[in-house]
Amino acid sequence: MQKKPNAADGPVGDRIRVKRLSLGIRQADLAKAVGISAPYLNLIEHGRRRIAGRLLRDLAQALGVEPAHLTQSAETSVIAALRQAAVVPFAGAIQTEPAEQFAGRFPGWAALMIQAAEHGGALEQRVAALSDRVMHDPQLAEALHDVLDAVTAIRSTATILAEEQDIDPSWRNRFTRNVFEDATRLSNTAQGVVEYLRTGSAHAGSQAISDLDRVNVVMRQMGYDFQLLDEKGPSAVADLVNQADLQDHPAARQLLQAHLMQLAQDAVALPYQRLQGVTADAQSIMDFQAQHAVPWDRLMRRLAFAPARADAPMFGYVACDISGGFMPRKDTDLLQLPRAGAGCAMLPLYQSFLQPMRPLQMSIANISAPMQRIETLSFAAYEGPVRPGAPAQLRAHMLYWADHGAANADILHVGMSCRLCPAPDCPARRITSPLAGA
């Protein structure tokens, strides 16, 4: 007799599907709840796309279970989560070897520690998202301008009423009415700002704050799944652009079209079959580049945006010009990058500008997760001819992936941005952070 599917059996995708069906949730509704497309969720449930990190946590939350319930080994996940929870930046080494015994003897305390660490990570992400919005959200900037305008008007009128004794009664009444009206406007605007932050903060990760960010949000919702470009080449670009909800944002639509066209040209010039032997190892990537003379930027984009397969390594990718702003990019949970503006000055991406046309290999780790080692390959190249007396146009590219080796004390630690970085005495700090030295 055929065995009935069980959420405790099978790969992660099967467990997600079984749990969703047991709750009576439609695939389209679950996909919408976690900010991805229904076709991408379908690929996840059938084991054709990998899943980890933030998306796994979002799916678990939407299904009302812990992320460990969706993974193949709950015990391994608990131990790994305990070790990660014990990592406190700049607090010194904490003994994590007896994590197995602790989890076995005190499962309740272990669950509480993991939950507290996950809650702290979620708060850190929310602070980062709100910081991006405060700095770059035009709607919020306009609302704050209205608040300051109302405050200035009230102060000016109040100054006249307080310092001028001989004011005609009719004018005094008019000034008093102006104060009342401006105070009412201030109250309503401030209430609107609070409500905007309150309702938006929970979804700050999916709300675009610029045209560049709007493109990144769309690509993330697509799951960075552009297999159609491998199958049809540049002729598929229009179909993918039309799938994006960018009809009201022509600038973002144009940016997305240009980026997808670049990926389509990469797919034609470097078919995925030629990359089958490349592994998540810097030497393997450099050997392939030297053997086939593939441009570094094309090789990095191809590895990051090639059709996902269960046995293929997971790469992240980011590029920037000399201004430091990121575009295009493929985000993963490994590296924390700001959604707008420049990132940490210690990133190897920026360091590669100092030695253009030469690959730079560096190992890094997030300050908030110093035990997770990240390998990077960066390369800066000139765009267009270099002419005497003319400014050089450079673009840097960085490919990164998880290195399962242990992080050591000499590894380079990077933050998201100076505003949100707790690193004390950082030589590259541009502005003071309230978290510095925390």
N, C-alpha and C positions, 0 to 999 in steps of 0.2 A: 504494500500500500504506500502511496506517495506521501512523504512527510509534509505536514503543513508548515509554511514559512514561519520562522520564529525570529523576533528581533534580536535574540541572543546569538543567532547563528549567522554565518556568511559575512561578506565584506561590508564596508561602511555603507555603500550605496543601497544594498539590500535592507539593512537595518533602517535606514531613513525611509525607504519605500514602505516597509512593513509597518513602522510606527505611524507614518502618515495615513495609511489606509485604515489602521486600527482606530485612528481619531476621526476618520471621515473627512479629512482635509483634501481638497482638490490640489492637484499638482500646480496649477496656475496660481492659486491663492497662496500656497507656501512659497513659491518663487517670488511673488510680489512682496511677501512679508520680509524676505531677507535681501531684497534688492537685486535679484538676478532674473534672467529670462526663464520661461518655462522649458524651452528646449534644452537650455544648459542644465537645469535641474534633472531633466529626463536622462541626459547623458551621465550625470552623477549617479543617479539611482541604478543605472545599468552598468556601472563600473567602467565607463569610458572616459571619465574625467576624475582627476585627483581632487582631494578635498582635505583641508587642514586649516589650522589657525582660526582667523576671525569668522570665515564662512561656516566652519564647523560649529563654532560657538553660537552663531546666529541661528543656524538650523536647529541645534539642540534647544536653544531658548524657545524658538517658535513651536517646537514639538513638546516642550515641557519636560525635557530630560536633561541630565548632565551630559556634557560632551563625551565623557568616558563610556556612556552607555551606547554610543554610536561607533566606538572604535573596536578593533578586533580583540584587544587585550586590556580590559579594565584595570587589572592589577598593575600592568606595566605603566599605564597612563597615570595611575595614582602615584606611583613611585616617582615617575618623571616630573609630575606636577609638584610633588613635595620638594624635590630638589630645586626646582625653579623657584618655588615660593621662599626657599631659604636663602636665595641670592638677594642681598640688599646692597645696592651700590655704595661703595666707600665705607662699608661697615666691617670690612675684614672678612677673612675666611670663616665659614661656618661648617662644622663637621656634618656631612650629609650621608656618610657611609651607612649608618644604621637606619636609613629611611624605610627599608623593607620591614625591619622589626617594629619600628614605630607604627607603620601603617597596619601591621598585623595585630599589635597589642591594643592600639588606640584608634580604631577606624573612625570614630566620631570626631576626635581631635584632628586627625589627618584631613578629614573632609572640611572641617572648619578652617584650617590653615589654608587649604587650597582655595576655598571660597573667598577668604579674605584677600588672598593674593590676586585672584581673578577680578575681584571688585576693585582693588587698587589699580590694576591694569586698565579696567574699563573707565575709571575716573580719569586716569592719565590721558586716555584717548579722547575723552570728552573735553578735557581742558585744552588739548591740542586743537580739537575741532572748533571750539569756541574762540580760541585765540585767532585762528585763521579767519573766522567770521568777523570778529571785531576789527581785524586789520584790513579785510578786503571785501566785506559784504556791502555793496552799494546801498541796499535798502536800510541796513542797520546804520550806516554812516549818515544817511539822510535823516533818519529818525533822531540820532544823537545831535545832529546839527539843529534840528527843531527844538530839542530840549535846551541846548545852549542859547538859542535865540530867545526862547521864552524867559529863561533865567536872566539874560541881559536886559530884556525889556522891563521885567519886574524890578530889577535893581535900579535901573535908571529912573523909573517913575517913583519908586520909593525914596530915592535920594532927593528928588524935587520936593516931595511931600514932607520929608523930614527937615530939610534945610531952609526951605522958603516959608517964612511965617505969614507974609502978607499975600495970600493967594485968593483971588476972587472965588467966592463959594461955588459958582457954576463950574469954574475950572477945576477946583478941588474935587467936585463930584465927578467930573469927567476923568480926572487922573485916578480916582478911586475905582471907577468902573473899569478903566484900562487894567489896573492891577488885578481886579477880579477876573476879567476875561483872559488875561495872560496866565494867571494862576490856574484857571480851568484848563486852558490849552496845555500848560505844562503837565498837569495831573494826567490828562488823557494821553498825552504823548508818552510820558514815563510809563504809564500802565501798559500802553501798546508795546513798548520796548521789552518790558518784563514778560509779557505774554509771548512775544515773538521769540525771545530766548528760551522761555520755558517749553513751548511747544516744538521749537526747532532743535533744541539741544539733543533730544533723543534720536533725531534723524539727521544730525549734522554731517554724518559721514556720507550721506547720499544726496545732500543738497549742494548744488554747484554755486561757487562764489565768483567765478569768472568764466570767460569763454574757454580758456585753456583747461580749467578745472571741469567745465561741463563736458569736454571731450573725454577727459580721464574718467569721469563718472560713467559715461556711456560705455566706454571700453570695458570698465570693470563690471558693469551690469551684463555685458555680453560674455563675461567670463574670459576675456582675451581669446575667444574661440573664433579664429578666422580661417578655418579649414577651407571655406569656400574660395579663398584666394589661391590656395594650392591647387584646387580643382579647376578653376576657371580663369585664374590670372586677373589682369586689370579689368576685364569685362564684368567681374563680380563686385567691383567697388561701388557702383551705383546702387546695387541691391542692398549692400550692407549699410550704406549711408541712409537709404530710404527707411531701413528698419529702425534707425535712431530717431528719437523724438526731438528733432532739432529744427522743425519747420519755422519756429519763431525766433531762431537764433542763427542767422545766416553766417556770421563770422565763425561760430563754433562748427557749423556744418562744413564750411570751407576748410577749416583746420583738420577735421576728421577725414574729409575726402583726400587731402594731401597726404596725411599719414598713412591711410589705407592704400593709396596708390604706391607709396614707397614700399610698404610691406608686400604688395602684389609684385612689384618689380624684383624685390628680394627673392620671392618664391620662384619666379621664373629663372633668375640667374643662379640660384642655389637650391635645387630641389632637396626636399627633406631626406630622401633616400641617401644622399651623399653624407648626411650628418649622423647616420646610424651608429657609427663607431665612436663618436665624440662623447666623452663622459664628463661628469661634473668634477673636473680636475683641470687646474690651470695648465699643466704641462700638456695634457691631451688636446686642449683647445689651441695652444700655441703651436703644437706640432701640426695640427690640421691646417692652421693658417699658413704656416711656412711651406707645407707641402703643396697646397692648392693656390697660394697667392690670392686668397680672397680678401677684399678690403675689410679692415677690422670692424668698421661700423656695420657693414652688411652681415658679417658673421655673428656679431653680438645680437643684432635684431632678430636674425633668423633663429638663433638658439632660444631666444626669449619668447618669440611669437609663433614658432612653428606649431603645427597641430599637436595638441596634447595627447600623450599616450600614457597608459598606466605605468609602463616600465621606463619612461623617459625622465631625466632629471628635471627639477623645477628651477628655472632661472628667473631672476628679476632683472630689470633693465631700466636705466635712466640716462637721459642725455640733456645737455644744456649748452648754451653759448656762453660768451664771456660775462654776460650779465648775471649768470648763476641760476636763472629760473629754469625749472625742469619741464621739458617737453621734447619728444614724447617720453612715455614711461610705462613700465609694467610693474605695478606694485605687488609685493608679497608681504607676509607678516614678519619676514626676517628683519627688514630695515625700515625704520621710522623716518619718513621724509615729510616735510611740510607740504600742504596742498597748494600753497601759493608762496611766491618769493623764493629767495635763496635758502639753502640748507646749511648744515654745519660746515664750517670752513675746513675742518679736518678730513672731510670726505676725500677718498682717493680720486674721485671724479674731478675735483678741483685741482688736486695735486698734479694731475696729468697735464694741465696747462703749462706747467713749468718745464716739461720735456716732451713737446709735441712730436708726433710721428714715432713714438716709442711706447710699446705696451708697458703698463705698470701693474705689477702684481702685489697686492697687499692683503693682509688679514686684519679684520676689524671686528668689533662687537658693539652692540648698543649699550649705552650707559645703563639703561633700564633693564637690560638682560645680559650682563657681562659674561655669563657662562656659555652663551651661544656664539660660537665662532662663525664668522662669515668670511668667505673667500671672495675677493674681487679682482677683476681685470679691467683696467681703464686704458683709454686711448684717446688722445686729442689729435685732430687732423685739421689742416687748413681747408677752408671752403673757398674755392675759386683761386685764381692766380694771386701770388704775392708780388706786389709792385713796390718799388722804392718810393718812400714818402707817403704811401697809402696805408691806412690801418689794416692790420691783418684780421681776417675773419676766421675764428677758430670755433670748432664744436667738439665737445668732449663726450665720450660714451663710456658707460660703466655697466658691466655684467656682474651679477653677484648671485651666490648660492650658498646653501648651508654646508659647513664643514663640520663633520662629526668628531673631529679631534677636539681635545680639551683646550679651552682658552687659557693662556698663561698671563702672567702679570705684565709682560712686555707688549701685549697686543694693543693696537690703537683703538681707543674707545671714542665713539662719536655719539652726538646727541641729535635731536630733531632740529632744533634751532637754538640760538643763544637765549631767547626769551623763555624757553621751556627746559633748559639744560641745568641739571644740578651739579655739574662738575665744578669743583673748587679750583681756583687759580689756573683756569684754562688760558694758555697764551694766545688763543685765537678768539677769545670772547670779544664781541663788538658792543654789546649792551648788557647791562646788569640784569640778572634774573632773580626774581624772588625765591627761586628754588636753589640758587647757588649755595653749595655747602650744606644743604638740608640733609 
